[in-house]
Amino acid sequence: MPQSPNQQKEAEEKRTLAKRPKGATPYWWQKKKKKNTDADREGDDKALKSFHKKTGGSCSTCGKTFAQNGPLIRHTRTHTGEKPYTCSACGKGFTNKSDMVRHMRTHTGEKPFSCTLCEKRFSHKESLVAHTRTHTGEKPFICSVCGKTFTQNSSMVAHMRIHTGEKPYGCSLCGKRFILKPNMVSHMRTHSGEKPYGCSLFCRKSFSYRNRLKTHMRKHTGEKPFTCPVCCKSFSYKHILTAHRCKHTGEKPFSCSVCGKSLSYKHTLKSHMLMHTREKPFKCLLCGNGFTYKKSLTTHIRHIRKEGLTCSVCGKQIPYESTLNEHMRTHTGERPFSCSVCGESFARKANMNRHEQTHTGEKTFACSVCGKSFSYKHSLNVHMTEHTGEKPWRCSVCGQCFARRERLHVHVRGHTGEKPFSCSDCKVCGKSFSYKHSLNVHMTEHTGEKPWRCSVCGQCFARRERLHVHVRGHTGEKPFSCSDCGKSFASKQNLSIHTRSHTGEKPFSCTVCGKKFTQKFYLNAHAQKHTNT
C-alpha cells in the first residue's frame, strides 16, 4: 500500500534514530545548534523537548529500557561518564542539568522551598518533604527485616546495610570500610589531622566531627538536653543519662568475659578488662613508659614537659594558663565560686563541686574493679592506681615515681628543704611546715577546733584520718592486712608498727644511750629514765 508523504518522513526518522548510537544527539539537532537568533534558539528548545519526549528504547550497554528518549540519554551518560553541565562557580561537572541547578544553590545559598508549618527553608524539595515528616510523624519507609520505620528512603537504605553487612565506602589509606559515606569522610580526617569544625567562643578548640563540636558547645552554654524521667535530673550528654538510669534500675548490662563480673557502664567494662590483660596500650614517646589509661599518660606527659608560665607575683613556674589563673587567686584572695547550699566560697570550681557533694552524700564515681564508690573523680583516679600500680609522677632529682602528684610535691621538698607553710597566727611557735595539710592540722592545736564528728557516738576529731580510724572501731572494719601473717588492722599506721615485728626494724633511737625502739611511744617512755636520773 503506498505511503503518504508524512508517513514516509516518519518512517525515515525512525530508521535514522535506529541507526544512531543510543543516547547520541541527532544530526538535525547538531545542525540547528549553529543557528544564532533568539527566535531560532527558542524553536530549537521546543524541538529538543519534543525529541526527548519521543518514544525511547533500550540501553545498548546494560539493556535497561526507557519509555522516552530523555531518560535514555541521561542514563547513557552513567556509562560514558559524560558530564555536559558544568558549574560556573567551581567547575564541577554534572550528568543532568537538574543536578547542576541543585548544586548551584550551595554557592548562592538559595533556599526556595519553605516549610508551611515552621517556615524553615531548604535548598532541595526532597529535604523539605523529609522535614515535613518531622511534623506529621510519618515514616513511610519500612525495613523488611526488622520492621523499623524511617522518614527518608536513603535512611532506610543505609539501615539495611546493617543487616546485609554491606560497607560500600572504603578508606583509600588503611582499607577500613564504612556503611555511610559521611562516616568515611570523617574517618579520613584521622589520617589528615584535619579539624574543620572550630569552637566560635573563647576556647577556639577544633574538632574533626561536627557532632563533637555540638557536644563541646554545651560546656559553654550549660545546655543539658537529656533529662532522667525518674528523678528529673538533667545531663549534657546522652551516654551519661543512659549510665545514670542504671542507678534507678540496678541494671548492669555489661559482663566481663573473664571473671563474669557485671558492670553498669561500657567504659567501666573496658577499664576492668585491662586489669585482666595487664595491657598498657598508651606509650609515652618521651620516656617509653606504658600506661593502662590514656588519662594517666596525659598526666605523665604534662608533668615531664618543662614548658610553662611564670607567676608575676611570686615567680613560681606554672605549666598551664588555666592553672596560672587559679594560682593567682592565692595572691588576690578571689573566690568566685559559691556553694548553692551553704554559701561557702571557693577559688576553684572543682573544689566547690566536691564540697557540694558533702551536702548530698552522693558518690557518683565507682571503681570498675572492686566496686568502691567515691564522691570525686580525682579520688577514683587515685584509687585506680592501687589496682594498676601506675606511678605517673616522676621526681626529676632522684627518679622516684609516685601515684599521686601531691606525694611528689611532698617528696621534692625533701630535696629542696622548702617549708612554705608558716604558722602566721602563732607568735610563740612561728613553726614552718613542708605541707599545707600539716599546717592545717597544727593550727587546730591553737584553735582547739575539731571539725570531724563521728555520726555514731558524736566524738569529734581535729583530723579526718583520725575520724576514719575511729569509725572502724564501730564497724569492725580492718582493711590493712599483714602480708606475712595475715593479721588485720584498722589503720595503716598500726600495720606499719606491726610489720616491724617481722622485719626487726627499730627506727627510733635514744640520743643519750643509742638504744633503739619500734615505736616513738616506747622511745619517749625510755627518755624519761634519763631525765629522772
C-alpha positions as CSV (number, residue, x, y, z in Angstrom):
1,M,0.0,0.0,0.0
2,P,1.5,3.4,-1.0
3,Q,2.5,5.7,1.9
4,S,1.6,9.4,2.2
5,P,4.5,11.9,2.3
6,N,4.1,12.4,6.1
7,Q,4.2,8.6,6.7
8,Q,7.3,8.3,4.5
9,K,9.0,11.1,6.5
10,E,8.1,9.5,9.8
11,A,9.4,6.1,8.7
12,E,12.7,7.8,7.6
13,E,13.1,9.4,11.1
14,K,12.6,6.0,12.7
15,R,15.3,4.4,10.5
16,T,17.7,7.3,11.3
17,L,17.0,7.0,15.0
18,A,17.6,3.2,14.9
19,K,21.0,3.6,13.2
20,R,22.4,6.2,15.6
21,P,24.1,5.2,18.9
22,K,21.8,5.2,21.8
23,G,21.9,8.5,23.7
24,A,23.6,10.4,20.8
25,T,22.3,13.8,19.8
26,P,20.5,13.7,16.4
27,Y,22.2,15.2,13.3
28,W,19.3,17.6,12.7
29,W,19.8,18.9,16.2
30,Q,23.5,19.4,15.7
31,K,22.8,21.4,12.5
32,K,20.2,23.5,14.3
33,K,22.7,24.4,17.1
34,K,24.6,26.5,14.6
35,K,21.7,29.0,14.4
36,N,22.2,32.2,16.3
37,T,18.9,34.1,16.6
38,D,16.8,34.1,19.8
39,A,13.8,33.0,17.7
40,D,15.8,30.1,16.3
41,R,17.1,29.1,19.7
42,E,13.5,29.2,21.1
43,G,12.4,27.0,18.3
44,D,15.3,24.7,18.9
45,D,14.5,24.3,22.6
46,K,10.9,23.3,21.6
47,A,12.3,20.8,19.0
48,L,14.7,19.3,21.6
49,K,12.0,18.9,24.2
50,S,9.8,17.3,21.5
51,F,12.7,14.9,20.7
52,H,13.2,13.9,24.3
53,K,9.5,13.1,24.7
54,K,9.5,10.8,21.8
55,T,9.4,7.0,22.4
56,G,12.8,5.9,23.8
57,G,14.3,2.4,23.6
58,S,16.9,0.1,25.3
59,C,20.4,1.0,26.7
60,S,22.9,-0.7,24.4
61,T,25.2,-1.3,27.4
62,C,23.0,-2.8,30.1
63,G,19.8,-3.4,28.3
64,K,17.6,-1.2,30.5
65,T,14.5,0.1,28.7
66,F,13.1,3.6,28.8
67,A,9.7,5.0,27.6
68,Q,11.2,8.3,26.4
69,N,14.4,9.5,24.8
70,G,15.3,12.0,27.5
71,P,15.7,9.5,30.4
72,L,17.6,7.1,28.0
73,I,20.1,9.8,27.1
74,R,20.6,10.7,30.8
75,H,21.1,7.1,31.7
76,T,23.6,6.5,28.9
77,R,25.8,9.1,30.5
78,T,26.2,7.0,33.5
79,H,28.1,4.5,31.3
80,T,30.1,7.0,29.2
81,G,30.9,9.3,32.1
82,E,29.8,12.3,30.0
83,K,29.1,15.4,32.2
84,P,27.9,18.1,29.8
85,Y,26.7,20.5,32.5
86,T,29.4,22.5,34.3
87,C,29.1,24.7,37.4
88,S,30.3,28.2,36.5
89,A,31.5,28.8,40.1
90,C,33.7,25.8,40.9
91,G,33.9,23.9,37.6
92,K,32.3,20.7,38.8
93,G,30.6,18.6,36.1
94,F,27.1,17.0,36.2
95,T,25.3,14.4,34.1
96,N,21.9,16.2,34.4
97,K,21.0,19.9,34.3
98,S,18.7,19.5,37.3
99,D,21.7,18.2,39.4
100,M,23.7,21.3,38.4
101,V,20.9,23.6,39.3
102,R,20.6,21.9,42.7
103,H,24.4,22.2,43.2
104,M,24.4,25.9,42.3
105,R,22.3,26.6,45.4
106,T,25.3,25.6,47.6
107,H,27.1,28.7,46.1
108,T,24.2,31.1,46.0
109,G,22.7,30.0,49.4
110,E,19.2,30.0,47.7
111,K,16.6,28.0,49.6
112,P,13.4,28.2,47.6
113,F,11.5,25.5,49.4
114,S,9.8,26.7,52.7
115,C,8.0,24.6,55.4
116,T,4.4,25.9,55.8
117,L,4.4,24.8,59.5
118,C,7.7,26.3,60.9
119,E,8.9,28.4,57.9
120,K,12.2,26.7,57.8
121,R,13.7,26.8,54.3
122,F,15.5,24.2,52.2
123,S,17.6,24.1,49.1
124,H,16.0,21.0,47.8
125,K,12.4,19.8,47.6
126,E,13.4,16.3,48.9
127,S,14.8,17.9,52.0
128,L,11.5,19.8,52.6
129,V,9.4,16.6,52.1
130,A,11.6,14.8,54.6
131,H,11.5,17.7,57.1
132,T,7.7,17.9,56.9
133,R,7.5,14.3,58.2
134,T,9.1,15.5,61.4
135,H,5.9,17.5,62.0
136,T,3.5,14.8,60.8
137,G,5.4,11.8,62.3
138,E,5.1,10.0,59.1
139,K,7.6,7.2,58.5
140,P,6.7,5.6,55.2
141,F,9.8,3.6,54.6
142,I,9.8,0.3,56.4
143,C,12.8,-2.1,56.9
144,S,11.7,-5.5,55.5
145,V,14.0,-7.3,58.0
146,C,13.3,-5.8,61.4
147,G,10.3,-3.5,60.7
148,K,12.0,-0.3,61.7
149,T,10.5,2.8,60.0
150,F,12.2,5.8,58.5
151,T,11.2,9.3,57.2
152,Q,13.6,9.0,54.3
153,N,14.3,6.3,51.8
154,S,18.1,7.0,52.0
155,S,18.0,6.4,55.8
156,M,16.3,3.0,55.2
157,V,18.8,2.0,52.5
158,A,21.7,2.9,54.9
159,H,20.0,1.0,57.7
160,M,19.6,-2.1,55.5
161,R,23.4,-2.4,55.3
162,I,23.4,-3.2,59.0
163,H,21.5,-6.4,58.1
164,T,23.4,-7.2,54.9
165,G,26.8,-6.3,56.3
166,E,27.5,-4.2,53.1
167,K,30.1,-1.5,53.6
168,P,30.5,0.2,50.2
169,Y,32.7,3.0,51.2
170,G,36.4,2.1,51.8
171,C,39.3,4.3,53.1
172,S,42.0,4.5,50.4
173,L,44.7,4.7,53.1
174,C,44.0,1.9,55.6
175,G,41.3,-0.1,53.9
176,K,38.7,0.3,56.6
177,R,35.2,0.2,55.3
178,F,32.0,2.1,56.2
179,I,28.3,1.9,55.7
180,L,27.9,5.6,55.1
181,K,30.0,7.9,53.0
182,P,30.0,10.7,55.7
183,N,31.5,8.2,58.1
184,M,34.3,7.5,55.7
185,V,34.9,11.2,55.1
186,S,35.1,11.8,58.9
187,H,37.4,8.8,59.2
188,M,39.8,10.2,56.6
189,R,40.4,13.2,58.9
190,T,42.1,10.8,61.4
191,H,44.8,10.4,58.7
192,S,45.0,14.0,57.6
193,G,44.6,15.5,61.0
194,E,42.1,18.0,59.6
195,K,39.7,19.6,62.2
196,P,37.4,21.8,60.2
197,Y,34.8,22.4,63.0
198,G,36.1,25.2,65.3
199,C,34.5,26.5,68.5
200,S,33.5,30.1,67.9
201,L,33.8,31.1,71.6
202,F,36.8,31.8,73.7
203,C,38.5,28.4,73.7
204,R,39.0,28.1,69.9
205,K,39.1,24.4,70.2
206,S,38.8,22.4,66.9
207,F,37.2,19.1,66.1
208,S,37.2,16.5,63.3
209,Y,33.5,15.9,63.5
210,R,30.5,18.3,63.6
211,N,28.7,16.3,66.4
212,R,31.8,16.6,68.6
213,L,31.7,20.4,68.2
214,K,28.0,20.4,69.0
215,T,28.6,18.3,72.2
216,H,31.6,20.5,73.2
217,M,29.5,23.7,72.9
218,R,27.3,22.5,75.8
219,K,30.3,23.2,78.1
220,H,30.0,26.8,77.2
221,T,26.2,27.1,77.1
222,G,25.5,24.9,80.0
223,E,22.8,23.2,78.0
224,K,21.5,19.9,79.4
225,P,19.0,18.5,76.9
226,F,18.8,14.9,78.4
227,T,16.5,14.5,81.4
228,C,16.0,11.5,83.6
229,P,12.3,10.6,83.7
230,V,12.6,9.2,87.2
231,C,14.4,11.9,89.2
232,C,14.2,14.8,86.5
233,K,18.0,15.3,86.8
234,S,19.4,16.8,83.5
235,F,22.6,15.9,81.7
236,S,24.6,17.4,78.9
237,Y,25.3,14.1,77.2
238,K,23.1,11.2,76.3
239,H,25.5,8.5,77.4
240,I,25.7,10.0,80.9
241,L,21.9,9.9,81.1
242,T,22.0,6.2,80.0
243,A,24.6,5.4,82.6
244,H,22.6,7.4,85.3
245,R,19.4,5.4,84.6
246,C,21.2,2.2,85.6
247,K,21.3,3.6,89.2
248,H,17.5,3.6,89.2
249,T,17.0,0.2,87.5
250,G,20.0,-1.5,89.1
251,E,20.8,-2.9,85.6
252,K,24.3,-4.0,84.9
253,P,24.2,-4.9,81.2
254,F,28.0,-5.2,80.6
255,S,29.6,-8.5,81.7
256,C,33.3,-9.4,81.9
257,S,34.1,-12.4,79.7
258,V,36.9,-13.4,82.0
259,C,35.5,-13.3,85.6
260,G,31.8,-12.8,84.8
261,K,31.5,-9.5,86.8
262,S,28.6,-7.3,85.7
263,L,29.1,-3.6,85.2
264,S,26.7,-0.7,84.6
265,Y,28.8,1.1,82.1
266,K,30.6,0.2,78.9
267,H,33.6,2.3,79.7
268,T,34.0,0.7,83.1
269,L,34.0,-2.7,81.4
270,K,36.8,-1.6,79.2
271,S,38.8,-0.3,82.2
272,H,38.0,-3.5,84.1
273,M,39.3,-5.7,81.2
274,L,42.7,-4.0,81.4
275,M,43.0,-5.4,84.9
276,H,43.0,-8.9,83.4
277,T,45.1,-8.3,80.4
278,R,47.6,-6.0,82.2
279,E,47.8,-4.3,78.9
280,K,49.4,-0.8,78.8
281,P,48.4,0.5,75.4
282,F,49.3,4.1,76.0
283,K,53.0,4.7,75.5
284,C,54.9,7.9,76.4
285,L,57.0,8.9,73.4
286,L,59.4,10.9,75.6
287,C,60.5,8.2,78.1
288,G,58.9,5.0,76.8
289,N,56.8,4.3,79.9
290,G,53.5,2.5,79.3
291,F,50.1,3.3,80.9
292,T,46.9,1.4,81.2
293,Y,44.8,4.5,80.9
294,K,45.1,7.5,78.5
295,K,44.4,9.9,81.4
296,S,47.5,8.6,83.2
297,L,49.6,9.1,80.1
298,T,48.3,12.7,79.7
299,T,49.0,13.4,83.3
300,H,52.5,12.0,83.0
301,I,53.3,14.0,79.8
302,R,52.1,17.2,81.3
303,H,54.5,16.7,84.3
304,I,57.7,15.8,82.4
305,R,57.2,18.6,79.9
306,K,59.1,21.6,81.2
307,E,57.0,24.2,79.3
308,G,55.2,26.7,81.5
309,L,54.3,30.2,82.6
310,T,55.6,32.3,85.4
311,C,53.6,33.9,88.1
312,S,54.3,37.7,88.1
313,V,53.9,37.9,91.9
314,C,56.0,35.1,93.3
315,G,57.9,33.9,90.2
316,K,56.5,30.3,90.5
317,Q,56.6,28.2,87.3
318,I,53.0,27.2,86.3
319,P,52.6,24.7,83.5
320,Y,49.2,25.8,82.1
321,E,47.3,29.1,81.7
322,S,44.2,27.7,83.5
323,T,46.4,26.7,86.4
324,L,48.1,30.1,86.4
325,N,44.6,31.8,86.8
326,E,43.8,29.5,89.7
327,H,47.2,30.2,91.3
328,M,46.8,34.0,91.0
329,R,43.7,33.7,93.2
330,T,46.0,32.6,96.1
331,H,47.5,36.1,95.9
332,T,44.3,38.1,95.2
333,G,42.1,36.0,97.6
334,E,39.4,35.9,95.0
335,R,36.8,33.1,95.5
336,P,34.4,33.4,92.6
337,F,32.6,30.0,93.1
338,S,29.9,29.8,95.9
339,C,28.1,26.7,97.3
340,S,24.4,26.9,96.4
341,V,23.5,25.2,99.8
342,C,25.6,27.0,102.4
343,G,27.1,29.9,100.5
344,E,30.8,28.9,101.2
345,S,33.1,30.4,98.6
346,F,35.9,28.7,96.7
347,A,38.8,29.7,94.4
348,R,38.3,26.7,92.1
349,K,35.1,25.3,90.6
350,A,36.3,21.8,91.2
351,N,36.6,22.4,94.9
352,M,33.1,23.8,95.0
353,N,31.7,20.8,93.2
354,R,33.5,18.5,95.7
355,H,32.2,20.5,98.6
356,E,28.6,20.4,97.4
357,Q,28.7,16.6,97.4
358,T,29.3,16.7,101.2
359,H,25.7,18.0,101.4
360,T,24.2,15.4,99.1
361,G,26.4,12.5,100.2
362,E,26.4,11.4,96.6
363,K,29.2,9.1,95.4
364,T,28.9,9.0,91.6
365,F,32.3,7.6,90.7
366,A,32.5,3.8,91.0
367,C,35.7,1.7,90.7
368,S,35.2,-0.8,87.8
369,V,37.5,-3.4,89.5
370,C,36.3,-3.6,93.2
371,G,33.1,-1.5,93.0
372,K,34.2,1.0,95.7
373,S,32.4,4.4,95.2
374,F,33.8,7.9,95.5
375,S,32.4,11.4,95.7
376,Y,35.2,12.8,93.5
377,K,36.6,11.7,90.2
378,H,40.1,12.6,91.4
379,S,39.7,10.2,94.3
380,L,38.7,7.4,91.9
381,N,41.7,8.1,89.7
382,V,44.0,8.0,92.7
383,H,42.3,4.8,93.9
384,M,42.7,3.1,90.4
385,T,46.5,3.3,90.7
386,E,46.2,0.8,93.6
387,H,44.9,-1.7,91.0
388,T,47.2,-0.8,88.1
389,G,50.3,0.0,90.1
390,E,50.9,3.0,87.8
391,K,53.0,5.9,89.1
392,P,52.9,8.7,86.5
393,W,54.5,11.3,88.7
394,R,58.4,11.2,88.5
395,C,60.9,13.1,90.6
396,S,63.3,15.0,88.3
397,V,66.0,14.8,91.0
398,C,66.2,11.1,92.0
399,G,63.8,9.5,89.5
400,Q,61.5,8.1,92.2
401,C,57.9,7.7,90.9
402,F,54.6,8.4,92.7
403,A,51.0,7.5,92.1
404,R,49.8,11.0,93.2
405,R,51.0,14.4,92.3
406,E,50.7,15.6,95.9
407,R,53.0,12.8,97.1
408,L,55.6,14.0,94.5
409,H,55.4,17.6,95.7
410,V,55.8,16.5,99.3
411,H,58.8,14.3,98.2
412,V,60.5,17.1,96.3
413,R,60.6,19.3,99.4
414,G,62.8,16.7,100.9
415,H,65.4,17.6,98.3
416,T,64.9,21.4,98.5
417,G,64.3,21.7,102.2
418,E,61.4,24.1,101.4
419,K,58.8,24.7,104.1
420,P,56.4,27.1,102.5
421,F,53.7,26.9,105.1
422,S,54.2,29.1,108.2
423,C,52.0,29.4,111.3
424,S,51.4,33.2,111.0
425,D,48.8,33.3,113.7
426,C,51.1,32.0,116.4
427,K,53.7,34.5,117.6
428,V,55.1,31.9,120.0
429,C,56.0,29.0,117.8
430,G,56.3,30.5,114.3
431,K,56.7,26.9,113.1
432,S,57.0,26.2,109.4
433,F,55.8,23.1,107.5
434,S,56.6,21.5,104.2
435,Y,53.0,20.6,103.7
436,K,49.8,22.7,103.9
437,H,47.9,19.7,105.4
438,S,50.5,19.6,108.3
439,L,49.9,23.4,108.8
440,N,46.2,22.9,108.9
441,V,46.5,20.1,111.5
442,H,48.9,22.2,113.5
443,M,46.5,25.2,113.6
444,T,43.9,23.1,115.4
445,E,46.3,22.9,118.3
446,H,45.9,26.7,118.7
447,T,42.2,26.9,117.9
448,G,41.2,23.7,119.5
449,E,38.9,23.1,116.5
450,K,37.7,19.6,115.9
451,P,35.6,19.7,112.7
452,W,35.4,16.0,112.1
453,R,32.5,14.4,114.1
454,C,31.6,10.8,114.4
455,S,28.0,10.2,113.3
456,V,27.7,7.2,115.7
457,C,28.9,8.4,119.1
458,G,29.4,12.2,118.4
459,Q,33.1,12.2,119.3
460,C,35.0,15.0,117.4
461,F,38.5,14.9,115.9
462,A,40.9,17.5,114.6
463,R,41.9,15.3,111.7
464,R,39.8,13.4,109.2
465,E,42.2,10.5,109.2
466,R,41.6,10.1,113.0
467,L,37.9,10.0,112.4
468,H,38.2,7.3,109.8
469,V,40.2,5.1,112.1
470,H,37.8,5.8,115.0
471,V,34.7,4.8,112.8
472,R,36.3,1.5,112.1
473,G,36.1,0.8,115.8
474,H,32.3,0.9,115.4
475,T,32.2,-1.0,112.2
476,G,34.9,-3.5,113.0
477,E,36.5,-2.9,109.6
478,K,40.2,-3.8,109.4
479,P,41.2,-3.1,105.8
480,F,45.0,-3.3,106.3
481,S,46.4,-6.9,106.4
482,C,49.9,-8.1,107.1
483,S,51.4,-9.9,104.1
484,D,53.5,-12.1,106.4
485,C,51.0,-13.4,109.0
486,G,47.6,-12.2,107.7
487,K,46.7,-10.2,110.8
488,S,44.4,-7.2,110.1
489,F,44.4,-3.7,111.4
490,A,42.1,-0.7,111.4
491,S,44.8,1.8,110.4
492,K,47.8,1.8,108.1
493,Q,50.0,3.2,110.9
494,N,49.2,0.2,113.1
495,L,50.0,-2.2,110.3
496,S,53.4,-0.4,109.8
497,I,54.2,-0.8,113.5
498,H,53.2,-4.4,113.4
499,T,55.4,-5.1,110.3
500,R,58.4,-4.1,112.3
501,S,57.9,-7.2,114.5
502,H,58.7,-9.3,111.4
503,T,61.5,-7.1,109.9
504,G,63.1,-6.2,113.2
505,E,63.3,-2.6,112.2
506,K,63.7,-0.1,115.1
507,P,63.6,3.4,113.6
508,F,63.5,5.4,116.9
509,S,66.9,5.9,118.6
510,C,67.7,7.4,122.0
511,T,70.0,10.4,121.6
512,V,71.6,9.7,125.0
513,C,72.4,6.0,125.1
514,G,71.7,4.9,121.5
515,K,69.1,2.3,122.3
516,K,66.5,1.7,119.6
517,F,62.8,1.2,119.6
518,T,60.0,0.1,117.2
519,Q,57.6,2.9,118.3
520,K,58.1,6.5,119.2
521,F,55.9,5.9,122.3
522,Y,58.4,3.5,123.7
523,L,61.3,5.9,123.0
524,N,59.5,8.7,124.9
525,A,58.9,6.4,127.9
526,H,62.6,5.4,127.8
527,A,63.8,9.0,127.6
528,Q,62.0,9.8,130.9
529,K,64.5,7.5,132.6
530,H,67.4,9.7,131.6
531,T,65.6,12.9,132.6
532,N,64.7,11.5,136.0
533,T,68.3,10.4,136.8
